[in-house]
Amino acid sequence: MKTVYLTSTALIAALATPAFADVKSDVLETYADIAAAGYSDSLTTAQALQTAVNALVADPSAEALQAAKEAWLKARVPYQQTEVYRFGNAIVDDWEGKVNAWPLDEGLIDYVDASYGGPSDENAFAALNVVANPAFTLSGKEVDASKITPALLSETLHEADGVEANVATGYHAIEFLLWGQDLNGHAAGAGNRPWTDYAAGDICTHDNCERRGQYLVAATDLLVSDLEWMTAQWADAGAARVGLTGNTDAGLAAILTGMGSLSYGEVAGERMRLGVMLNDPEEEHSCFADNTHNDHYYDGMGVQNVYLGEYVRIDGSLVSGPSLSDLVKAQDAALDVEMRSKLGGTMMSLGRIKTAAETGFAYDQMLERGNEAGEALVMGGVNGFIDQTRSIERVVKVLGLDGIAFEGSDSLDDPDAVFQ
Amino acid sequence: MRYFAYVLALLVTPLSAQADSHNALIEGIVEAHILPGFEALATQSQALSKAAEESCDPASDTLRQAYGRAFDAWVSVSHLRFGPTEVNDRAFALAFWPDSRGVTPRALAGLLSEQDPIASSVTDYAQVSIAARGFYALEFLLYDDRLMTAGEAGYHCTLVQTISADIALTSKHILEGWQSGYAVTMLTPSPDGVYQTDKEVLQTLFKSLATGLEFTADTRLGRPLGSFDRPRPTRAEARRSGRSSRHVMLSLEALSSLAAHLAEGDKALSGKLEAAFERAQSQLADLNDPVFAGVSNPQSRLKIEIVQQGIAAIRTIVRDEMGPALGVAAGFNALDGD
């Protein structure tokens, strides 16, 4: 015991030296480099989605719809790995709702099944159906929606009436427009929107095919421009990078805040555990595409990436550099081992969900009442995330960031607190 | 097995003086705050279940009073979200709220219209969606204009009885969890345990204070307040049974007791906290608005906002003064995220 104590005291002294401050800056540099690469990869894959969507709308066919769906699925892989940047970085958190808001009352956007119901106590516009309505009244104002434009979606419809479930933009709005509602309940199968929803003339199904195409194109254009903006914020001299590196300790706290808040409150709680407890097949992050297993998996990977200071880009190249892991190891090697093994354990649990989903046991089936195997799979992921959060808190303590990270956990109440 | 390991650790680990005082603090909170709270919940929930057996009529005064007492007991421990409440989603099964997607009425309407046989067994009922379990679901069956009379009468009665019995069983399990091991777990941290040090235990208690305040300010008050332009009176907690304001009061009382324990020995801090709690509580009492209907009127709305600000002031003291005094930080909590 005594030896350990002395060793760590010696290290604490070492931490105060200028050399160690350099290491901290290098760690922040790696973190920002991974963000730049992750958002840039998200942009590239969103541009590929844009090409596929434009092709679908210009010349609709089953093949074109399938190509667009595949492009969407690919685009999610790098994006989900960037979610770990949300809660620690106010600039990301303030922007995120435009691209990845969830859950949504999809009846705002397009036709839905009768079982969806109409306006609810919480949301008077849950069944507005913009695709079918070129003009409507929103919070007492007449809205001209004769042409569906990016501005209409982002400025008027998104979060209409102050209700967060009115999601008019981002990945999940596009997902709904590509897949449609998943009406299979807890049975196998994702949403099954016919390609003829985009067809011209008599073969158009569910009416308003042209307006639906306008909506899809507008939402995809917005996604691309939003990702362009965020990619620029992480480039050299970009606002996100500058904000992060201004104060090294606050920057380190931002990394850990992002890791902990995403792991615990957001993914383990809001996105995974709630679904199991409610047995509701719609309580899955990508409920139209049935891609939830990948959403969780790549969220987990993002957390692991920023701790290890490593990210594999979509072209296969590795971005890496000095990491939080290095910092922790220098101070408390056992804690570094603990943190790595918890992160690895979570990835194993998430990998099991992904494996089962990819071989036919879909995430919404796992949520069914009385489905013990499904519950065990999902709860394995939940427990992994919760358990790793405890180690993240220990890391916060060992790096002497308590005071700062404390404010950081208030990330939503007071996003700027992290930078004070 | 674990239980014995912790006892052993307690016997062989020499404790420093500071650890002793921390340990005494933790012991005081467990014995004077936590255990009595969960004992009351178990007792009142058992009484609720008995009352439902005697009369399942939603309009029955006996049933409604028993329901109110059990719900009171829950709200008074609703900030203690760790350990036994989190096993098998027990706390969620007692209290699923807020329900921003309206799942509770939908789930109950589904059970009632299908006369789902799962309601005939309390043990099986544990598999049902948390949205159709616990105090908030029972409120719909006892007080919602539509759901209090929905479905076949006999099935409705069974559902009221089963949900009440499920509440009683869940509350009993939580109490047993505390009595049979978790109290010891908190009193005897060990390197291989849930808590490695007394500090980690204190952090958990501190966190439940901070999170409880956050929930009461942002959710119990924040949801009905909405925004100035768009107040949301229908989002007030348990408004059908007229309990919204009562819940804020009960939670402030419980949090004030926990805060007093955590500030023990620091006179200046205790005094400051006590005054801040008293101010918020008396402002709330003066409102005389059981369901926060006043959020829609600019003048009465301001008074509700003042209560919320009063709680914000307590949160600041807790964060900036109590945290450093205890040497702990709030860390992450389940409310982080969206």
Chai-1 contact restraints between the chains, C-beta under 6 A:
chainA,res_idxA,chainB,res_idxB,connection_type,confidence,min_distance_angstrom,max_distance_angstrom,comment,restraint_id
A,S120,B,G102,contact,1.0,0.0,6.0,A-B,restraint_1
A,D121,B,T234,contact,1.0,0.0,6.0,A-B,restraint_2
A,E122,B,S100,contact,1.0,0.0,6.0,A-B,restraint_3
A,G162,B,R230,contact,1.0,0.0,6.0,A-B,restraint_4
A,G260,B,F332,contact,1.0,0.0,6.0,A-B,restraint_5
A,S261,B,D336,contact,1.0,0.0,6.0,A-B,restraint_6
A,S261,B,G337,contact,1.0,0.0,6.0,A-B,restraint_7
A,Y264,B,F332,contact,1.0,0.0,6.0,A-B,restraint_8
A,G265,B,A334,contact,1.0,0.0,6.0,A-B,restraint_9
A,G265,B,L335,contact,1.0,0.0,6.0,A-B,restraint_10
A,G265,B,D336,contact,1.0,0.0,6.0,A-B,restraint_11
A,G265,B,G337,contact,1.0,0.0,6.0,A-B,restraint_12
A,E266,B,G337,contact,1.0,0.0,6.0,A-B,restraint_13
A,G269,B,A334,contact,1.0,0.0,6.0,A-B,restraint_14
A,E270,B,G337,contact,1.0,0.0,6.0,A-B,restraint_15
A,E270,B,D338,contact,1.0,0.0,6.0,A-B,restraint_16
A,M277,B,D89,contact,1.0,0.0,6.0,A-B,restraint_17
A,M277,B,F92,contact,1.0,0.0,6.0,A-B,restraint_18
A,M277,B,I130,contact,1.0,0.0,6.0,A-B,restraint_19
A,L278,B,V103,contact,1.0,0.0,6.0,A-B,restraint_20
A,L278,B,S129,contact,1.0,0.0,6.0,A-B,restraint_21
A,L278,B,A131,contact,1.0,0.0,6.0,A-B,restraint_22
A,N279,B,S129,contact,1.0,0.0,6.0,A-B,restraint_23
A,R369,B,Q127,contact,1.0,0.0,6.0,A-B,restraint_24
A,G370,B,Q127,contact,1.0,0.0,6.0,A-B,restraint_25
A,T389,B,F332,contact,1.0,0.0,6.0,A-B,restraint_26
A,E393,B,G331,contact,1.0,0.0,6.0,A-B,restraint_27
A,D402,B,A329,contact,1.0,0.0,6.0,A-B,restraint_28
A,F406,B,A329,contact,1.0,0.0,6.0,A-B,restraint_29
A,F406,B,A330,contact,1.0,0.0,6.0,A-B,restraint_30
A,S409,B,A330,contact,1.0,0.0,6.0,A-B,restraint_31
A,S409,B,F332,contact,1.0,0.0,6.0,A-B,restraint_32
A,S409,B,D336,contact,1.0,0.0,6.0,A-B,restraint_33
